[in-house]
Amino acid sequence: MPRILETIVTTLNADGSAHLVPFGLIEDGEHYVVAPFRPSPTIANLERHPFLAAAAPVDIRVIAGCVTGRRGWTTCPCERIEGVRLAEAFAHMELAVEEVVADEVRPRFRCRVVHQAVHHPFLGYNRAQAAVLEAAILSTRLHMLSPDKIRTEMDYLRIAISKTAGQAELEAWQWIEAKILAGLKPAGSSG
């Protein structure tokens, strides 16, 4: 299996505004592949302007916020491509699309790294941050996984939250938990 880096991807909307979304970049040798499911603003943005930035956020709430509709995070201009990146990042990469593999469900954008930079020392995530990341991914799979599977995973992830979360992780967890609870049918319901 390829290595996947969980990042915040930034593309430019048609009006020039930033579109931030958590995204797993698939490592492909020296390249990275972005493979969004249709429909996706990221697809439209990359087809129109084939550049993106990918950043490792300092604050885990950015990932939780983006999957729960909170996208107003601060950005700053990229250094080598026309675009913006997440401002508060441990590091970022600027990428250019070199090849598109068309697909009706999930096109693949193969990108080369144009520039990368480190902005803050990274000393590691705590378990609660990892749990928030996993819960954020689960929250985007509500249509693909059974409610029982999601509840089981959330119960397990909640252990790390209860043991190691600070205020930021607790807030992020609450955002994701509310989204998941709103998207799941009550246990035992049919249909």
C-alpha positions as a printed Julia matrix, in Angstrom:
191×3 Matrix{Float64}:
   0.0    0.0     0.0
   1.23   3.48   -0.75
   2.04   5.95    1.99
  -0.65   8.62    2.38
   0.08  12.0     3.97
  -2.92  13.63    5.65
  -2.74  17.34    4.85
  -4.77  20.46    4.28
  -4.92  21.0     0.52
  -5.54  24.49   -0.78
  -6.74  25.22   -4.31
  -8.1   28.42   -5.85
 -11.81  28.83   -6.55
 -12.93  30.54   -9.77
 -13.31  33.85   -7.9
  -9.71  33.59   -6.59
 -10.71  32.68   -3.04
  -9.07  29.78   -1.24
 -10.68  26.35   -0.96
  -9.24  24.42    2.0
  -9.94  20.74    2.45
  -8.33  17.9     4.41
  -6.82  15.53    1.92
  -4.69  12.41    1.89
  -1.9   12.81   -0.66
  -0.86   9.47   -2.11
   2.91   9.17   -2.36
   4.02   8.01   -5.83
   7.82   8.01   -5.93
   8.83  11.67   -6.01
   5.28  12.67   -6.96
   2.0   12.91   -5.06
  -1.45  11.94   -6.29
  -4.63  13.79   -5.39
  -7.71  11.61   -6.01
 -10.93  13.37   -4.99
 -14.35  11.77   -5.41
 -16.86  13.53   -7.66
 -18.51  15.93   -7.14
 -15.72  18.04   -5.7
 -14.74  21.72   -5.81
 -11.13  20.5    -5.71
 -11.6   18.76   -9.07
 -13.08  21.87  -10.7
 -10.34  24.03   -9.22
  -7.5   21.75  -10.39
  -8.99  21.42  -13.87
  -9.11  25.21  -14.17
  -5.85  26.04  -12.31
  -3.53  22.98  -11.99
  -1.7   24.01   -8.83
  -2.22  23.3    -5.14
  -0.56  23.65   -1.78
  -0.52  20.94    0.88
   0.23  21.78    4.51
   0.63  19.99    7.84
  -1.48  22.12   10.21
  -0.1   23.22   13.58
  -3.64  23.18   15.02
  -5.63  19.93   14.64
  -8.82  22.02   14.72
  -8.08  22.99   11.11
  -8.72  19.42    9.95
 -11.79  19.03   12.17
 -13.03  22.45   11.15
 -12.72  21.82    7.43
 -14.72  18.56    7.58
 -17.43  20.27    9.64
 -17.85  23.38    7.5
 -15.43  25.69    9.32
 -13.12  26.76    6.5
 -12.13  30.31    7.44
  -8.55  29.5     8.4
  -5.8   32.02    7.71
  -3.84  31.56    4.51
  -0.81  33.26    3.02
   0.62  33.44   -0.51
   2.62  30.53   -1.86
   6.25  31.18   -2.76
   6.56  29.54   -6.2
   3.05  28.92   -7.51
   0.04  31.14   -7.95
  -2.01  30.15   -4.92
  -2.21  30.23   -1.15
  -1.38  27.87    1.67
  -2.45  27.37    5.25
  -0.55  30.01    7.25
  -0.06  28.11   10.51
   1.63  24.97    9.24
   4.55  22.88   10.39
   5.54  22.6     6.74
   4.01  22.91    3.3
   4.53  21.76   -0.29
   3.57  23.57   -3.46
   2.57  21.21   -6.25
   1.89  21.37   -9.99
  -0.38  18.88  -11.74
   1.61  17.0   -14.38
  -0.89  14.34  -15.4
  -4.6   13.71  -15.01
  -6.05  10.22  -15.17
  -9.7   10.78  -16.03
 -12.35   8.81  -14.18
 -16.09   9.39  -13.81
 -15.95   8.69  -10.07
 -12.44   9.54   -8.88
  -9.98  11.23  -11.23
  -6.32  11.16  -10.21
  -4.12  14.26  -10.41
  -0.42  13.3   -10.41
   1.62  16.23   -9.1
   5.25  17.17   -8.84
   6.66  19.13   -5.94
   7.6   22.65   -7.03
   8.64  23.89   -3.6
   8.59  22.79    0.04
   9.42  24.56    3.27
   9.47  23.91    7.02
   7.96  26.66    9.2
   7.8   25.27   12.76
   9.61  22.45   14.54
   7.45  19.33   14.7
   7.78  17.51   18.0
   4.96  15.05   17.39
   1.22  14.68   17.75
  -0.37  13.41   20.93
  -2.86  10.52   20.83
  -5.85  12.86   20.98
  -4.65  14.67   17.85
  -4.33  11.33   16.06
  -7.82  10.41   17.27
  -9.23  13.68   15.93
  -7.6   12.98   12.56
  -9.08   9.47   12.41
 -12.51  10.73   13.5
 -12.36  13.44   10.83
 -11.73  10.77    8.19
 -14.62   8.68    9.59
 -16.91  11.72    9.36
 -16.34  11.81    5.61
 -17.22   8.12    5.23
 -20.7    8.12    6.79
 -22.2    7.06    3.45
 -19.66   4.24    3.02
 -19.5    2.57    6.47
 -22.15   1.0     8.63
 -23.38   2.99   11.63
 -22.19   0.18   13.93
 -18.67   0.35   12.46
 -18.57   4.12   12.94
 -19.86   3.91   16.52
 -17.29   1.2    17.37
 -14.44   3.27   15.91
 -15.6    6.44   17.7
 -15.84   4.58   21.02
 -12.24   3.41   20.6
 -10.96   6.85   19.55
 -12.75   8.46   22.51
 -10.31   6.64   24.84
  -7.39   8.7    23.5
  -9.45  11.87   23.76
 -10.3   11.15   27.41
  -6.66  10.46   28.29
  -4.62  13.0    26.31
  -6.79  15.82   24.89
  -6.09  19.47   25.56
  -8.64  22.22   24.94
  -8.01  22.35   21.16
  -8.42  18.6    20.76
 -11.61  18.62   22.85
 -13.12  21.35   20.71
 -12.15  19.56   17.49
 -13.59  16.29   18.82
 -16.88  17.98   19.71
 -17.23  19.39   16.18
 -16.64  15.98   14.6
 -18.75  14.07   17.1
 -21.7   16.42   16.43
 -21.35  15.89   12.67
 -21.22  12.11   13.05
 -24.16  11.96   15.46
 -26.24  14.11   13.1
 -25.34  11.82   10.17
 -26.02   8.48   11.84
 -29.37   6.81   12.28
 -30.19   5.87   15.86
 -29.01   2.38   16.9
 -31.64  -0.22   16.07
 -33.49   1.91   13.48
 -34.25   0.34   10.14
 -34.06   1.7     6.63
